[in-house]
């Protein structure tokens, strides 16, 4: 993929920042984040299959999805949407159920760029540096990169 994910992990700080550009408008990237069927197709690494159990992308709405690997492993995630501005912004929590009581607060910003392109900027705040490092060491960055590559492919297919 020509659009790489860039992740910043400041030393001693309980947050991460990330950016990823897309060859599609911000509204298209945004919609893929709030539409259950689309989200299930792109979120996470290639080797995992995603099932959506709940997905109400409205302020106060919740979501839950489960990813399965070929060996029968199951990884469940959940959260709450706190604020949504169409095509611009999502504020949500994100929790891996394998790390109970360790949710992040995620700020996602969608920005149009010239030429019909866009940039997604994320800021995820964790309860502690240890929690952030647990998420990172679990393969979070490679899973995000793989997922956003799949999202780029999904958008290409949708506009073809």
Buried (B, 14 or more C-beta within 10 A) or exposed (E): EEBEBEBEBEEEEBBBBBBBBBBBBBBBBBBBBBEBEBBBBBBBBEEBEBEBEEBEBEEEBBBBBBBBEEEEEEBBBBBBBBEBEEBBBBBBBBBBEEEEEBBBBBBBBBBBEEEEBBBBBBBBBBEEBEBBEBBBEBEBBEBBBBBBBBBBEBBEEEEE
